[in-house]
Amino acid sequence: MLSEPQIKTEQTNKKLDLPPGVPPLTSLYLYIAGTCNLACRHCWITPTFQPDGKSDKFIKLEYVEKAIAEAKPLGLRSVKLTGGEPTLHPQFRQLVTMIAEAGLDIIVESNGLLIDANLAKFMRNKRVCFISISLDGANAETHEALRLVEGSFQRAIDGIGALVSA
């Protein structure tokens, strides 16, 4: 716990003017997609299953921009993007670029199905410092028994391979 309300952030080297005992807001966890291309049995956030990704359930860029602008003075250093499936967001690259240009680290939680060589290289070249891919078994049978989409195991493996190659 911080005992001092005035702390220096690694990014700005500026002191934060926070009340005594209030720690900095170092990370935002953003659910940017209310839709998913899987229909997982265990999903607790119940996004709408959309195998084609067509939906209107996506966070607006201006909301993320406003949240970042308000959180940076409070010590923001990183943003975690999740969903549903965050890579389904039609402006995923713009979101990542905007967050990177704000000087923030980026974490992505994905099922990996939409990550190809091109997207993997894009994320490598931005401030994406950690990518978590959900893999629920050592083979297609166990993985797909939970994910409920045929072919999702191999597509997740391919996504992981693209990230490793990048």
LINBELTA-V85222 format. One record per helix or strand. SS is the DSSP state (H for helix, E for strand). FROM is the first residue (numbers start at 1). TO is the last residue. If there is no record, write none. Layout:
# LINBELTA-V85222
SS:FROM:TO
SS:FROM:TO
This chain:
# LINBELTA-V85222
E:8:8
E:15:15
E:27:31
E:33:33
E:35:36
E:48:49
E:58:58
H:61:72
E:78:82
H:86:88
H:92:101
E:105:110
H:117:125
E:128:133
H:140:147
H:152:165
